[in-house]
Amino acid sequence: MKKIPSYEIIGSREKALAIVDMPDEFQDKERQIAEEILKRHKNVRSVLKKVSARKGIFRTREYEFLLGDKNTEVIHIEHGCRLKLDPQKVYFSPREGTERLRIANQIKPNETIMLMFSGIGSYAIMISKKQPKVKKIISVEINPVAFEYMKENIRMNRLGDKILPVLGNVKEKCKGWHGKCDRVIMPLPREAFKFLDVACDCLKSKGGIIHLYLIEREENLQKKVKDLVDELKKKTKKSIDCKTKKVSPYAPRVNKYCIDIELF
Ligand SMILES: C[S@@+](CC[C@H](N)C(=O)[O-])C[C@H]1O[C@@H](n2cnc3c(N)ncnc32)[C@H](O)[C@@H]1O
């Protein structure tokens, strides 16, 4: 087959799976496409087709199983980190690996970090690998399956007790960490802004850094950022320095962004 739709691969050289974005025009060729993907990549054992957008609090999506091994759990390798997951049960996007590395490279020794919405622990593991002198990463996740994977990933990467995995809602679980963190990471682009109060409460009284993810139309971005900064200034009475980074395209003229906000 010459032309096949786009797909992403999650996993390692030993075992991986492919996830296909199948446009309608290919519907009667799904099996041939899956066979072609298995032929092209010797490590790919299963092929899944996306059948829904990400949804619900766990931000998972529905897939249709097309071909191969029904067991879709894999170990994904990302910048030296080993991440076990099943995309049918938890959120994971291999495309965000570069962004995780960008954040990890900013961490200084002795930082205490609140990692909200931590999923399978991908940010936490990358940070502790790149900055072994980090003091603590409190890693909060509400999906019990993702939480179990996070615990296993911490063990698998031999990261000892630097990462504290916490199961539950950020709204409740952050309370014990008020005033104790140097940095808060908020990778829940559609809703993270609703938790900005909680993030500010977690920061030490001298201030700190918040990485806020959001999805926004290009033409609305500047105003959105200004409004957020004004709101934060009012709430915290602090000075704010902020930089906006485009993480990935999301739809025509709509992108995922990270706003790095320093409060001092
Ligand atoms: C967009 S995913 C990001 C996961 C992970 N940080 C990553 O980059 O792979 C957001 C995660 O936040 C979790 N989540 C959503 N709302 C939450 C809440 N209120 N408290 C804790 N976790 C939440 C979801 O279950 C999901 O795993």
The ligand as an ORCA input file, in Angstrom:
! r2SCAN-3c Opt
* xyz 0 1
  C      -3.944     15.637     30.131
  S      -3.651     14.293     31.236
  C      -1.907     14.549     31.600
  C      -1.233     13.348     32.208
  C       0.279     13.461     32.364
  N       0.658     14.654     33.076
  C       0.990     13.400     31.035
  O       1.480     14.437     30.578
  O       1.056     12.309     30.453
  C      -4.456     14.871     32.700
  C      -4.513     13.880     33.844
  O      -5.111     14.534     34.965
  C      -5.985     13.652     35.632
  N      -6.958     14.519     36.335
  C      -8.000     15.200     35.783
  N      -8.630     15.939     36.726
  C      -7.975     15.734     37.892
  C      -8.122     16.239     39.213
  N      -9.092     17.104     39.523
  N      -7.261     15.830     40.169
  C      -6.258     14.954     39.863
  N      -6.054     14.450     38.630
  C      -6.892     14.829     37.649
  C      -6.545     12.746     34.544
  O      -6.958     11.508     35.044
  C      -5.335     12.621     33.588
  O      -4.566     11.493     33.879
*
